[in-house]
Amino acid sequence: MSPPLNAAKSWANQCDEPHNNHHSALRAAAVGSGVAGTCIVIFRVVSRLYTDQRLWWDDWSHIVAGV
């Protein structure tokens, strides 16, 4: 058999196999980063209320962006 024909058969065999699925890892990264961001905003607001007893415009913008 000629080398180009062997290469074509190799590609055809690879196309029939299932590909690696990274769906669960991508979902875990998306959920994890969302949870981490929400926790950071909550900790920021709690620390601001604990130390300064008031929230500034940037704190409100973080809250609005989180909603």
N, C-alpha and C positions, 0 to 999 in steps of 0.2 A: 504494500500500500504506500501511497505517496505521503510525505510529511504534511502537506496542507489538508489532506483528507483525514489524517489522524488527528490533527488539531481541531478540525470541524467536528469530529465525533466526540472529542474530549469536551468541547464547549457544549455540545448537545447533551451529554451526560450530566454536566454541571447544571444546566438549566432545568433538568428534571428533578434535581434534588431541592429540598426545601432550604431556604436561605435562613441565616441567623436572624432571629426576631429579638429586637431590643425594646419591644413595646413596654414590658414590665419595668425595665430599668429607667426608661424615659418617664414613665408615669410616676415612679418612686421619686425621681429627681424633681419633677414638677410639684408634687404634693409636699415633699420635704422642704423645698425652698419657699413654698407658700406658707407652710406652718412656721418655718424659721422667721420669715419676715413679719408674720403676725405676732409672734412672741416678742420680737425686738420692739415693735411699736407698742405693745402692751407694757413691756418693761420700761420703755422710755416715758410713757404717759404716767405710769405709777411713780417712777422716780421723780418726775417733774412735780407731780402733786405732793409727793412726800417732802421734797426740798423747798420748792418755790411757792407751793400752794396755789399755783395758777398755770394756765396753759397759754402759750403764745401762738402766733399765726402759723408758725412752722409745725407746731404740734397738731393743730387743727387740720393742716393740709395732709399730714401723715394719716390722720384718722379718716379723713374723707377719701384719700387714695386707697386706704385699706378696705373701704366699703365698696 
